[in-house]
């Protein structure tokens, strides 16, 4: 019987595949790593802070939303800020992660084009400020989508 015959090679490959599956099964979920915990606490904490800030300055936030043409701002601003608070705390604590990340993603998809419509502004300085806010929100939306995907696996 040859040492490296097709039968031996097949069983070596099978043994390697089984060992890889066993290691994969025994590996702790990536969501239990220190770096992931830190990432979700930082990300969720910033979002929760943003929501609390909206509530602390609710009248001003509503007035700004109305000036931007947000529909029924008196109702929508507290509701949307509440969803951001829920999402931020949910991601930070990793409780209901899919729902929490979905709430955050919905917040950014719904508010960013209305509140930071830089393309409609003539004043160059204000236009630049709104573009920065718009791009910041797009980046935060990307983070929320990543947490949404990770939450599906957990």
PyMOL commands that set and color helices and strands:
alter all, ss='L'
color gray80, all
select helices_A, chain A and resi 6-26+30-32+34-56+58-67+73-93+97-115+118-120+124-153
alter helices_A, ss='H'
color red, helices_A
deselect
rebuild
show_as cartoon
